């Protein structure tokens, strides 16, 4: 395999192709070992390719300073680094999964402080050959006590983010504190599979003045307790990433991946870390991969026994800490320590709680148990909780994560009060939870949005709904364009952040009497605004009152386009021939008594997406003529190109295919 890989690397001259090939190979290897690698080299390469001149200029500056520090001796002084942990979660309770506990965060900080002050217990395991080069960075990491607005903080934020399971740099758009004042650490459920990492950061040379620096980490690689692990590789992961943050490379090379024989010809720019190919999930203390003893116990290796920095690495980090490149020098200055509440002489006080809570989807059904999750932070050591639930049972609760039942449909307020040593904090959310009556369902949908008051249709048996949005314009009815009748629904992401989802809910549908195939058809029209348009429509189905949703269809930007692909910089208004039809297969829910469907849209910088003529079709729909026993069961309807379409399709020649082999040609004229 090594010879094959070497041959391919020499054959691939294009840097992007080379990077992608190595990325796939390494991630396949790591998958075999059940631990995730560091993603820093991969991400730094991508940023380098965007703006190589800025990177090379910054790197040259840092390298010149590093040489000065390598060639002179000096007494190091203890430096304090203010830290904030941003927990990006899916709404579950604190201390479960990615919504990690305060104790786990404090454990992670403690391990970092031990590692960067040569006080970690496993340092005693360093083999004699490297004892004389053990480095003491003399850094203390302290959770911030004052936030960027001057408010009291525990150095921890908690934010609901539905994309936390596939996180990348978009996490920095959700919440970010000034990186010249704080080391930002974002804790997520998992990092996007295109990166495939336990954690990643960027070296100081990366990006221009507006680049957002910090560390993004999978929650399972944070600390040694909770979702973390006491294994050497896992518990030292943040120390490894902080090493990168302060300009260290992997011990085997700057950008190369672990285990390549060509790494012997590469360098990590540190004199006392011998050239090596790197180790992975192993601890061969006698390894001599490049002709000299490897420092496999180095924090910047991937071994299973990492426990040390070297003196040369300390010099390189010290150079970064005293350089304006990447603004690392600003972090530990006295004025910043006072402003962030991390100065050793700062006397902190307990904070008023920052209150937040969550219920999945913001909806429930009458008679169902509904779990509320406290997502508050800055709660102190012994908080007391007081919830109120108008219309619910119980109507109030002192539990941290109470369960409530609403017996009547409606929209209800929810409030939470938290009292600690700093005082009382209170939050009331008006119209917070929408309680549906899932027994008030329908058995037919033919919706073309003709009602002027949609979705508030007092005269209708179709209780459609739209998820409220505070900051972005969501789904709205329009008479500008339509495929049926005189109206449709539309949405545009031109001014969206890309972080929010916009949901249109169908009524609850009773599919008890529906035979397969059961399908929900709809017409749609869309055009890109420009090359940056990035939109996504997902269709999801639930049969448990919205507690869980199953994706049945997703259409990304390219799949949504119906105008041939031309960019429309002005408002897109589709012509009659710029509409297309799509359907969602509902066969798994045939026979269910309460099914709901949602049209979920997200994106940014796009033009209008229109949806119209939503209709339910099944084998025994009253719109299908299946009286003839000879025909048998209708299997599908296709057009002249062989594409499966709805039986409602008009102005086209259609072929109705039955189970006995009979094929009927029909054409319905509008």
C-alpha positions in Angstrom: 0.0 0.0 0.0 2.9 2.4 0.9 4.5 1.9 -2.6 1.1 2.4 -4.3 0.4 5.6 -2.3 3.9 7.0 -3.0 3.5 6.4 -6.7 0.1 8.1 -6.8 1.4 11.1 -4.8 4.2 11.6 -7.3 1.7 11.4 -10.1 -0.7 14.0 -8.7 0.7 17.4 -9.3 -2.4 19.3 -8.6 -2.4 20.3 -4.9 -6.2 20.1 -4.5 -6.3 16.6 -6.1 -3.4 15.5 -3.9 -5.0 16.8 -0.8 -8.3 15.2 -1.5 -6.7 11.8 -2.3 -4.7 11.8 0.9 -7.7 12.9 2.9 -9.8 9.9 1.7 -6.9 7.5 2.3 -6.2 8.7 5.8 -9.8 8.8 6.9 -10.3 5.2 5.6 -7.3 4.2 7.7 -8.6 6.0 10.8 -12.0 4.4 10.4 -10.3 1.1 10.9 -9.0 2.2 14.2 -12.2 3.7 15.6 -10.7 7.1 16.6 -10.9 10.3 14.6 -7.8 12.3 13.6 -7.0 16.0 13.8 -8.4 18.0 10.9 -6.1 21.0 11.2 -3.7 20.2 8.3 -6.6 19.5 5.9 -8.4 22.8 6.9 -5.3 24.9 6.8 -4.5 23.6 3.3 -8.0 24.6 2.1 -7.5 28.1 3.5 -4.0 28.3 1.9 -5.5 27.5 -1.5 -8.0 30.4 -1.1 -5.3 33.0 -0.3 -1.7 31.7 -0.5 -0.1 35.2 -0.5 -1.5 36.1 2.9 -0.6 32.8 4.4 3.0 32.8 3.1 3.5 36.4 4.2 2.3 35.6 7.7 4.2 32.4 7.9 7.5 34.2 6.9 7.0 36.7 9.7 6.3 33.9 12.3 9.3 31.8 11.0 11.7 34.7 11.4 10.5 35.3 15.0 10.7 31.6 15.7 14.3 31.5 14.6 15.1 34.3 17.1 13.5 32.4 19.9 15.3 29.1 19.0 18.7 30.8 19.0 18.4 32.6 22.3 17.7 31.6 25.9 15.2 33.4 28.1 13.2 33.1 31.2 9.6 32.3 30.5 6.9 34.0 32.4 3.5 32.5 33.3 0.8 33.7 30.8 -3.0 33.5 31.2 -5.2 32.7 28.2 -9.0 33.6 28.5 -11.2 30.8 27.2 -14.8 30.5 26.3 -16.6 27.2 25.5 -19.5 27.5 23.1 -21.7 24.4 23.4 -23.7 23.9 20.2 -26.4 21.3 21.0 -29.5 19.8 19.6 -31.7 20.8 22.5 -31.2 17.8 24.9 -30.6 18.2 28.6 -27.3 19.6 30.0 -24.8 16.8 30.7 -26.2 14.5 27.9 -24.4 13.9 24.6 -23.0 17.1 23.0 -24.6 19.4 25.6 -21.7 18.6 27.9 -21.7 19.5 31.6 -19.8 22.3 33.3 -17.9 19.6 35.1 -16.7 18.1 31.8 -15.6 21.5 30.6 -13.7 22.2 33.9 -12.0 18.8 33.6 -10.9 19.7 30.0 -9.5 23.0 31.3 -7.7 21.2 34.1 -6.0 18.8 31.7 -4.9 21.6 29.4 -3.4 23.4 32.3 -1.5 20.3 33.4 -0.2 19.7 29.9 1.0 23.2 29.3 2.7 23.4 32.7 4.5 20.0 32.6 2.3 18.8 35.5 0.4 16.0 33.8 0.6 12.7 35.7 1.6 10.7 32.6 4.7 12.9 32.1 6.5 10.4 34.4 6.3 7.9 31.5 8.6 9.9 29.2 11.5 7.6 28.2 15.0 8.6 29.3 16.1 9.6 25.8 13.7 12.6 25.8 13.6 13.5 29.5 16.2 16.3 28.9 14.0 18.1 26.3 10.7 18.1 28.1 9.2 21.6 27.7 7.1 23.7 30.1 5.0 26.2 28.1 3.9 28.0 31.3 0.4 28.8 30.1 -2.7 28.9 32.3 -6.1 28.6 30.6 -8.9 30.3 32.5 -12.6 30.4 31.8 -13.7 34.0 31.1 -15.6 35.8 33.9 -16.7 38.8 31.8 -18.2 38.5 28.3 -17.7 40.8 25.3 -20.6 43.0 26.5 -19.2 43.4 30.0 -21.6 41.0 31.6 -20.8 38.3 34.1 -20.2 34.9 32.6 -18.9 31.5 33.6 -17.0 31.2 30.3 -19.6 28.8 28.9 -22.4 29.5 26.4 -25.1 27.1 25.3 -26.8 27.5 21.9 -29.3 25.3 20.0 -27.9 24.6 16.6 -29.5 21.9 14.4 -26.4 21.5 12.3 -24.2 20.5 15.2 -24.1 16.9 13.9 -22.2 18.0 10.8 -20.3 21.0 12.1 -17.7 23.0 10.2 -16.6 26.7 10.2 -20.3 27.6 10.1 -20.3 27.1 13.8 -18.4 30.3 14.1 -21.4 32.2 12.6 -23.7 30.9 15.3 -21.8 32.5 18.2 -18.4 34.0 18.3 -16.5 36.1 20.9 -13.6 38.4 19.8 -10.6 36.1 19.1 -8.2 38.9 20.1 -9.7 38.6 23.6 -10.7 35.0 24.0 -9.7 31.5 22.9 -13.0 30.3 21.4 -13.7 26.5 21.7 -16.8 25.3 20.0 -18.1 21.9 21.2 -20.3 20.1 18.7 -22.0 16.7 18.3 -19.7 15.8 15.4 -17.6 17.4 12.7 -18.8 17.2 9.1 -17.8 14.0 7.4 -16.0 15.9 4.6 -13.5 16.9 7.3 -13.7 13.7 9.4 -12.0 14.9 12.5 -12.0 14.8 16.3 -11.2 18.5 16.3 -9.4 21.1 14.3 -8.1 24.7 14.4 -6.0 27.0 12.3 -2.3 28.0 12.7 -1.8 31.7 13.3 -0.7 32.4 9.7 -4.1 31.4 8.3 -6.5 34.0 7.0 -6.7 37.8 7.0 -7.7 40.3 9.6 -11.4 39.2 9.6 -10.6 35.4 9.9 -12.2 33.8 13.0 -9.7 31.8 14.9 -10.5 29.1 17.5 -11.0 25.4 18.0 -13.9 23.2 16.9 -14.1 19.9 18.8 -16.3 16.8 18.8 -17.7 16.5 22.3 -16.3 13.0 22.7 -12.8 14.5 22.5 -13.2 17.1 25.3 -11.8 16.1 28.7 -11.7 12.7 30.4 -15.2 12.5 31.9 -18.7 12.7 30.7 -18.7 12.1 26.9 -14.9 12.3 26.9 -12.5 9.5 27.8 -9.5 9.0 29.9 -7.5 7.5 27.0 -4.3 9.4 26.3 -5.3 10.3 22.8 -8.8 11.6 23.7 -8.0 13.5 26.9 -5.1 15.3 25.3 -6.9 16.2 22.1 -7.5 19.8 23.1 -3.9 20.2 24.1 -2.9 18.9 20.6 -5.2 21.5 19.0 -4.0 24.3 21.2 -0.5 23.4 20.1 -1.6 24.0 16.5 -3.3 27.2 17.6 0.0 28.5 18.8 1.8 27.4 15.6 3.0 23.9 16.2 2.8 21.3 13.3 2.5 17.6 13.6 5.8 16.0 14.5 6.1 14.3 11.1 5.5 17.3 8.8 3.8 20.6 8.2 1.0 19.4 5.9 1.7 15.8 5.2 -0.5 13.0 6.7 0.7 10.5 9.2 2.4 7.3 8.2 3.9 8.3 4.9 7.5 7.2 4.2 8.0 10.6 2.4 7.6 12.3 5.8 11.2 11.6 6.5 12.0 14.3 4.0 9.6 16.8 5.7 10.0 19.0 8.8 7.9 20.4 11.6 10.3 23.3 12.1 11.4 22.2 15.6 15.0 21.0 16.1 14.4 18.6 19.1 11.6 16.6 17.5 13.4 14.0 15.3 12.2 13.4 11.8 9.6 10.7 11.8 6.7 9.4 9.7 4.3 9.7 12.7 2.5 7.0 14.6 -1.2 6.3 14.9 -3.1 4.7 17.8 0.0 2.8 18.9 2.9 3.3 21.3 6.1 1.9 19.9 8.7 3.6 22.1 11.6 2.1 20.2 10.3 3.2 16.8 13.0 4.6 14.4 10.9 5.4 11.3 13.5 7.8 9.8 16.8 6.5 11.2 16.6 8.0 14.7 14.4 7.4 17.7 10.9 8.8 17.3 9.4 11.1 19.9 6.1 9.1 19.8 5.1 10.5 23.2 4.8 14.0 21.8 1.4 15.7 22.1 1.6 16.6 18.4 1.8 12.9 17.4 -1.2 10.6 17.0 0.1 7.9 19.3 -1.8 6.3 22.2 0.8 7.5 24.8 1.2 11.3 24.1 2.3 13.2 27.2 4.9 15.9 26.4 6.0 19.0 24.5 9.6 19.6 23.8 11.7 22.7 24.7 11.9 23.5 21.0 8.1 23.4 20.7 7.9 25.7 23.6 10.1 28.2 21.8 8.0 28.0 18.7 4.8 28.6 20.7 6.4 31.4 22.7 7.3 33.1 19.4 3.6 32.9 18.3 2.5 34.3 21.7 4.7 37.3 21.1 3.7 38.0 17.5 0.9 40.1 16.0 0.3 37.4 13.4 -3.0 35.8 14.4 -3.3 38.2 17.4 -2.1 35.6 19.9 -0.1 38.3 21.6 -3.3 40.1 22.5 -4.8 37.3 24.5 -2.5 37.4 27.5 -1.9 41.1 27.9 -2.8 42.5 31.3 -5.6 44.9 30.1 -7.3 42.0 28.3 -7.1 39.8 31.3 -8.9 42.5 33.4 -11.5 43.0 30.6 -12.2 39.3 30.4 -12.2 38.7 34.2 -9.2 36.3 34.0 -6.5 38.4 35.7 -5.2 36.5 38.7 -6.2 39.4 40.9 -9.7 39.7 39.6 -12.4 38.7 42.2 -15.3 37.1 40.4 -18.8 36.9 41.6 -21.6 34.5 40.8 -23.6 35.4 37.8 -27.3 35.8 37.2 -28.4 32.9 35.1 -28.7 33.3 31.3 -32.0 31.4 30.7 -32.8 29.3 27.8 -35.0 26.2 27.3 -36.1 23.9 24.5 -38.9 21.6 23.5 -38.4 19.6 20.2 -39.8 21.5 17.2 -41.8 23.8 19.5 -44.8 21.6 19.0 -46.7 18.8 20.7 -50.1 17.1 20.7 -52.9 17.2 23.2 -52.7 14.4 25.7 -49.0 13.6 24.9 -46.2 13.9 27.5 -43.9 16.7 26.5 -40.4 17.0 27.8 -39.0 20.5 28.4 -35.2 20.9 28.6 -33.4 23.5 30.5 -30.5 24.9 28.4 -29.6 27.8 30.7 -26.0 28.7 31.6 -24.3 30.8 34.2 -26.6 29.1 36.7 -24.1 28.9 39.6 -23.6 26.0 42.0 -27.0 25.5 43.6 -29.7 27.0 41.4 -33.4 26.6 42.0 -35.9 26.4 39.1 -39.5 27.5 38.8 -41.4 26.8 35.6 -44.9 27.9 34.7 -47.0 26.2 32.0 -50.4 27.9 31.5 -52.8 25.3 30.1 -50.5 22.4 31.1 -50.4 19.7 33.7 -48.6 20.4 36.0 -49.1 24.2 35.7 -45.8 24.8 37.4 -42.7 22.8 38.3 -39.4 23.0 40.3 -37.7 20.2 38.2 -34.8 21.1 35.9 -36.3 19.2 33.0 -40.0 18.8 33.6 -42.6 16.7 31.7 -45.9 18.4 30.9 -49.2 17.3 29.4 -51.5 19.7 27.5 -55.1 18.4 27.3 -56.4 21.0 24.9 -55.0 22.2 21.6 -53.8 25.8 21.4 -50.7 28.0 21.6 -49.3 28.5 25.1 -46.8 30.7 27.0 -43.9 29.1 29.0 -41.7 30.7 31.6 -38.7 29.8 33.6 -37.2 31.5 36.7 -33.8 30.6 38.1 -32.6 31.8 41.4 -29.0 31.5 42.6 -26.6 33.4 45.0 -26.6 36.3 42.5 -30.3 36.7 42.5 -33.3 35.8 40.3 -33.4 35.7 36.5 -36.7 35.2 34.6 -37.7 34.5 31.0 -41.2 34.2 29.6 -41.7 33.0 26.0 -45.0 34.1 24.6 -46.8 31.7 22.2 -43.9 29.3 22.8 -45.5 25.9 22.2 -48.1 24.9 19.7 -50.4 22.1 20.8 -52.1 20.2 18.0 -55.1 17.9 18.1 -53.8 14.9 16.2 -57.2 13.3 16.3 -58.5 16.2 14.2 -57.0 14.8 11.0 -58.0 14.6 7.4 -57.9 11.8 4.8 -57.4 13.9 1.7 -55.1 16.8 0.7 -55.6 18.9 -2.4 -54.0 22.3 -1.6 -53.3 25.1 -4.0 -53.4 28.0 -1.4 -56.4 29.7 -2.8 -57.6 31.0 0.7 -56.4 34.6 1.2 -55.9 33.9 4.9 -53.7 30.8 4.5 -52.6 29.2 6.8 -55.2 30.8 9.2 -58.2 29.3 7.5 -61.1 29.5 10.0 -63.5 28.0 7.4 -61.2 25.1 6.6 -60.7 21.6 7.9 -57.0 21.8 6.9 -55.0 23.2 9.8 -51.8 23.9 8.1 -49.1 25.8 10.0 -45.8 27.7 9.5 -42.9 27.7 12.0 -42.5 31.2 13.4 -39.3 33.1 12.5 -38.0 36.1 14.4 -35.3 37.3 12.1 -36.0 36.0 8.6 -39.0 36.1 6.2 -40.4 32.6 6.0 -43.0 30.8 3.8 -45.7 33.2 2.5 -48.6 33.0 0.2 -48.3 34.8 -3.1 -50.5 35.4 -6.2 -47.4 36.3 -8.3 -47.1 32.9 -9.8 -48.8 29.5 -9.5 -49.2 26.2 -11.3 -52.8 25.6 -10.3 -55.5 28.1 -9.4 -54.3 31.6 -8.6 -51.8 31.4 -5.7 -48.8 29.5 -4.4 -46.4 29.5 -1.5 -42.9 30.9 -1.9 -39.7 31.6 0.1 -36.4 33.3 -0.8 -33.0 33.0 1.0 -31.4 36.1 -0.5 -31.0 37.7 2.9 -30.9 34.5 5.0 -27.9 33.6 7.3 -28.0 30.0 6.2 -28.4 28.9 9.8 -32.2 28.8 10.2 -34.8 26.3 8.9 -38.2 27.5 7.6 -41.0 24.9 8.0 -44.4 24.5 6.4 -46.4 21.8 8.2 -49.3 19.9 6.6 -52.3 18.9 8.7 -52.4 15.5 10.4 -53.3 12.9 7.8 -55.2 9.7 8.4 -53.8 7.0 6.1 -55.8 4.2 7.6 -57.7 3.4 4.5 -54.9 4.1 2.0 -53.4 1.3 0.0 -49.9 1.5 -1.5 -48.6 3.2 -3.4 -49.3 6.3 -1.3 -47.6 9.5 -2.5 -47.7 13.2 -1.8 -47.2 15.2 -5.0 -46.3 18.9 -5.4 -45.3 21.3 -8.1 -42.3 23.6 -7.7 -40.3 26.3 -9.5 -36.9 27.8 -8.6 -34.0 29.7 -10.1 -30.6 30.5 -8.8 -29.8 34.1 -8.0 -26.0 33.8 -8.6 -23.2 31.3 -8.3 -23.3 31.6 -4.5 -26.9 30.5 -4.2 -27.0 27.6 -1.7 -30.5 26.3 -1.0 -32.0 23.1 0.2 -35.6 21.7 0.4 -36.2 18.7 2.6 -39.5 16.8 3.0 -39.8 14.9 6.3 -42.5 12.7 7.8 -43.6 12.1 11.4 -46.1 9.7 12.9 -45.4 10.5 16.6 -46.6 14.1 16.8 -43.4 15.6 15.6 -41.1 14.0 18.2 -39.1 12.4 15.5 -39.0 13.1 11.7 -37.9 10.9 8.9 -36.4 12.5 5.7 -38.1 11.3 2.5 -36.7 13.7 0.0 -34.1 16.4 -0.3 -33.5 18.7 -3.3 -30.4 20.9 -3.2 -29.8 24.0 -5.3 -29.0 22.2 -8.5 -31.9 19.8 -8.2 -34.3 22.6 -7.5 -33.6 24.6 -10.6 -36.5 24.6 -13.1 -35.5 27.4 -15.4 -32.6 25.7 -17.1 -30.0 27.1 -14.8 -29.8 30.7 -15.7 -29.0 33.2 -12.9 -31.9 35.6 -12.1 -30.6 38.5 -10.1 -34.0 40.1 -9.9 -37.2 38.5 -8.5 -37.8 35.2 -10.2 -41.3 34.8 -11.4 -41.7 31.4 -13.2 -43.6 31.0 -16.4 -46.1 28.2 -16.9 -43.5 25.9 -18.4 -41.0 26.5 -15.6 -42.8 24.4 -13.1 -41.9 20.8 -12.4 -43.5 18.0 -10.4 -42.1 16.0 -7.5 -43.5 13.4 -5.1 -42.8 11.9 -1.7 -43.3 8.2 -1.2 -45.5 7.6 1.9 -45.7 3.8 1.6 -44.1 3.1 5.1 -47.0 5.1 6.7 -49.8 3.5 4.8 -52.4 2.4 7.4 -51.2 5.0 10.0 -53.9 7.1 11.6 -51.9 10.3 12.3 -49.1 11.4 9.9 -47.7 14.8 9.4 -45.4 16.1 6.7 -43.1 19.1 6.7 -41.5 21.1 3.9 -38.2 22.4 5.4 -36.3 25.1 3.6 -32.9 26.5 4.4 -30.2 28.4 2.5 -28.6 31.6 1.6 -28.2 34.0 -1.3 -30.9 32.3 -3.4 -33.9 33.4 -5.4 -37.5 32.4 -4.8 -38.7 28.8 -4.5 -42.4 28.4 -5.3 -44.5 25.4 -4.2 -48.1 24.7 -5.3 -50.7 22.1 -6.0 -49.9 19.7 -3.1 -52.1 16.6 -3.4 -52.3 13.2 -1.9 -52.6 10.1 -4.1 -53.0 6.5 -3.4 -54.2 3.3 -5.1 -57.7 3.8 -3.7 -57.9 7.6 -4.0 -61.3 8.7 -5.2 -59.6 10.4 -8.0 -58.5 7.1 -9.6 -60.9 5.1 -11.7 -60.1 1.6 -10.5 -63.5 0.1 -10.9 -62.5 -2.4 -13.5 -61.4 -5.6 -11.8 -59.6 -6.7 -15.0 -57.1 -3.9 -14.7 -55.9 -4.9 -11.3 -53.9 -2.6 -9.0 -52.5 0.6 -10.5 -48.7 0.4 -10.1 -47.5 3.7 -11.5 -48.2 6.6 -13.9 -45.4 7.7 -16.3 -45.0 10.4 -19.0 -43.5 10.0 -22.5 -40.0 10.1 -21.1 -40.6 7.3 -18.7 -40.6 9.6 -15.6 -43.1 8.7 -12.9 -45.6 11.4 -12.4 -48.9 12.1 -10.6 -52.3 11.1 -11.9 -53.2 14.7 -11.4 -50.8 15.8 -14.1 -52.5 17.8 -16.9 -51.8 18.7 -20.5 -49.5 15.7 -20.9 -49.8 12.3 -22.4 -49.7 9.8 -19.5 -49.4 6.0 -19.3 -51.2 4.2 -16.5 -49.5 0.9 -15.7 -51.5 -1.9 -13.9 -50.3 -5.0 -12.1 -51.7 -7.4 -14.8 -49.6 -5.7 -17.5 -52.3 -3.5 -18.9 -51.1 -0.1 -20.0 -53.6 2.7 -20.6 -52.8 6.0 -22.4 -54.6 9.1 -21.2 -54.4 12.8 -21.6 -56.2 15.2 -19.2 -56.7 18.7 -20.7 -56.9 21.6 -18.2 
